[in-house]
Amino acid sequence: MASASEIAAKLDLVPNPEGDKVDRPVSTCIYFMLQSGNVSRLHRIPCAETWHFYLGEPLTIVELDEKDEKLKLTCLGPDLGDYQQVQYTVPPYVWFGAFPTKDFHISSDGRAAIAEPRDAECHYSLVGCTCAPAFQFQDFELGKHSELVSTFPNYEPIISFLTNTD
């Protein structure tokens, strides 16, 4: 039988503050509210993230994938007849962010036009985000404007909209 140290090394177990050793959690799940006037900045993580729509207004997920250098927009919301989805999974290592759908008008070339300002207390999206394997902050990479524009030059307008300037 293998020793405890050998098993811990094989499974990449790390010390647990409660005592003994654990591996990375299988998954994490959070509630996330995105209010009118705010955006989720472009970022990427090494795990799949499934978004679940719960309440409020539609939310648009923006993806930029280095594999095909394409822009993908997915709308989460309650109206399945209006091309909205109640659940969507962003693949690992894909740059993604989000915005309240009704706050902006996005053209086919990725240009963003701001809609009329709205009251954030009344206009919001409540979603859930489930990551598997579990989300860990050390894996989180916030997109840098200059690097993303260099990789995706055709989508500079939407990158500017969803990143902070360097």
C-alpha positions as CSV (number, residue, x, y, z in Angstrom):
1,M,0.0,0.0,0.0
2,A,1.3,3.5,-0.9
3,S,2.3,5.9,1.9
4,A,0.2,9.0,2.7
5,S,2.9,11.2,1.2
6,E,2.9,9.2,-2.0
7,I,-0.8,9.4,-2.4
8,A,-0.8,13.1,-1.6
9,A,1.8,13.8,-4.2
10,K,0.0,11.6,-6.8
11,L,-3.3,13.5,-6.3
12,D,-1.7,16.9,-5.9
13,L,-3.2,17.3,-2.4
14,V,-2.3,20.5,-0.5
15,P,-2.5,21.3,3.2
16,N,-6.0,22.2,4.3
17,P,-6.4,24.9,7.0
18,E,-8.8,22.5,8.8
19,G,-6.1,19.9,9.0
20,D,-4.9,17.1,6.7
21,K,-4.9,17.4,2.9
22,V,-7.4,18.1,0.1
23,D,-7.4,18.4,-3.6
24,R,-9.0,21.1,-5.7
25,P,-12.8,21.3,-5.2
26,V,-14.8,19.6,-7.9
27,S,-16.9,22.7,-8.6
28,T,-18.0,26.1,-7.3
29,C,-21.3,27.9,-7.8
30,I,-22.1,31.6,-7.1
31,Y,-24.9,34.0,-7.6
32,F,-23.8,37.0,-9.8
33,M,-25.9,40.1,-10.2
34,L,-25.0,42.5,-13.1
35,Q,-26.8,45.8,-12.8
36,S,-27.4,48.3,-15.5
37,G,-24.4,50.5,-16.1
38,N,-21.9,47.8,-15.2
39,V,-20.0,45.1,-17.2
40,S,-18.1,42.0,-16.4
41,R,-14.6,42.6,-17.8
42,L,-13.0,40.2,-20.3
43,H,-11.2,37.5,-18.4
44,R,-10.4,33.8,-18.8
45,I,-10.1,30.8,-16.5
46,P,-8.9,27.2,-17.1
47,C,-12.2,25.7,-16.4
48,A,-15.6,25.6,-18.0
49,E,-18.1,28.1,-16.6
50,T,-21.8,27.5,-16.9
51,W,-24.1,30.5,-16.6
52,H,-27.6,30.0,-15.4
53,F,-30.2,32.7,-15.9
54,Y,-32.5,33.3,-12.8
55,L,-34.1,36.6,-12.8
56,G,-34.3,40.1,-14.3
57,E,-33.4,41.3,-17.7
58,P,-31.3,39.6,-20.5
59,L,-27.5,39.5,-20.2
60,T,-25.1,39.1,-23.1
61,I,-22.0,37.0,-22.8
62,V,-19.1,38.0,-25.1
63,E,-16.5,35.4,-26.1
64,L,-13.2,35.8,-27.9
65,D,-11.5,32.5,-28.7
66,E,-7.8,32.5,-29.8
67,K,-8.4,29.2,-31.6
68,D,-10.5,30.8,-34.4
69,E,-10.1,34.5,-33.5
70,K,-13.9,34.9,-33.7
71,L,-16.3,37.0,-31.6
72,K,-19.4,35.1,-30.2
73,L,-22.3,36.8,-28.4
74,T,-24.8,34.7,-26.4
75,C,-27.8,36.1,-24.8
76,L,-29.1,34.7,-21.5
77,G,-32.6,35.5,-20.6
78,P,-36.2,34.3,-20.0
79,D,-37.5,34.6,-23.5
80,L,-36.5,31.4,-25.4
81,G,-38.5,32.6,-28.4
82,D,-36.2,35.7,-28.7
83,Y,-32.9,33.8,-29.2
84,Q,-32.3,33.8,-25.4
85,Q,-31.0,30.9,-23.5
86,V,-31.5,30.0,-19.8
87,Q,-28.1,28.2,-19.5
88,Y,-24.8,28.5,-21.4
89,T,-21.3,27.1,-20.9
90,V,-18.2,29.1,-21.7
91,P,-15.3,26.7,-22.6
92,P,-12.0,26.8,-20.6
93,Y,-9.3,29.3,-21.7
94,V,-11.7,31.5,-23.8
95,W,-11.8,35.2,-23.1
96,F,-15.2,36.2,-21.9
97,G,-17.1,39.0,-20.3
98,A,-20.7,40.2,-20.1
99,F,-23.0,43.2,-20.1
100,P,-26.7,43.9,-19.6
101,T,-28.2,43.3,-23.1
102,K,-30.5,46.4,-23.0
103,D,-27.6,48.7,-22.0
104,F,-25.8,48.5,-25.3
105,H,-26.4,47.9,-29.0
106,I,-23.7,45.7,-30.5
107,S,-23.2,45.8,-34.3
108,S,-22.0,42.8,-36.3
109,D,-18.5,44.3,-36.5
110,G,-18.3,44.5,-32.7
111,R,-19.1,48.2,-32.2
112,A,-20.9,49.1,-29.0
113,A,-23.3,52.0,-28.8
114,I,-24.6,52.9,-25.3
115,A,-28.4,52.9,-24.8
116,E,-30.2,55.4,-22.7
117,P,-29.0,55.2,-19.0
118,R,-31.3,53.1,-16.8
119,D,-31.9,52.8,-13.0
120,A,-29.6,50.0,-11.7
121,E,-32.0,49.2,-8.9
122,C,-34.7,48.2,-11.4
123,H,-32.7,46.9,-14.3
124,Y,-30.4,44.0,-13.6
125,S,-29.6,40.4,-14.4
126,L,-29.3,37.7,-11.7
127,V,-27.4,34.7,-12.9
128,G,-25.6,31.8,-11.4
129,C,-22.1,30.8,-12.4
130,T,-20.9,27.2,-12.0
131,C,-17.2,26.3,-12.6
132,A,-15.8,22.8,-13.0
133,P,-13.2,22.2,-11.8
134,A,-13.7,24.8,-9.1
135,F,-13.0,28.5,-9.7
136,Q,-9.8,29.6,-7.9
137,F,-8.6,33.2,-7.9
138,Q,-5.0,32.3,-8.7
139,D,-6.2,30.9,-12.1
140,F,-8.2,34.1,-13.0
141,E,-6.6,36.2,-15.7
142,L,-8.0,39.7,-16.4
143,G,-7.7,40.7,-20.0
144,K,-5.2,43.5,-20.9
145,H,-6.5,45.9,-23.5
146,S,-3.4,46.1,-25.6
147,E,-2.8,42.3,-25.7
148,L,-6.4,41.5,-26.6
149,V,-6.4,44.2,-29.4
150,S,-3.2,42.7,-30.7
151,T,-4.7,39.2,-30.8
152,F,-8.2,40.3,-32.0
153,P,-7.7,43.6,-34.0
154,N,-11.1,43.3,-35.7
155,Y,-12.9,43.5,-32.3
156,E,-11.1,46.6,-30.8
157,P,-14.4,48.4,-30.1
158,I,-15.9,45.7,-28.0
159,I,-12.5,45.0,-26.3
160,S,-12.3,48.6,-25.3
161,F,-15.8,48.5,-23.9
162,L,-15.0,45.4,-21.8
163,T,-11.5,46.1,-20.6
164,N,-9.7,48.8,-18.7
165,T,-7.0,50.7,-20.6
166,D,-3.5,49.5,-19.8
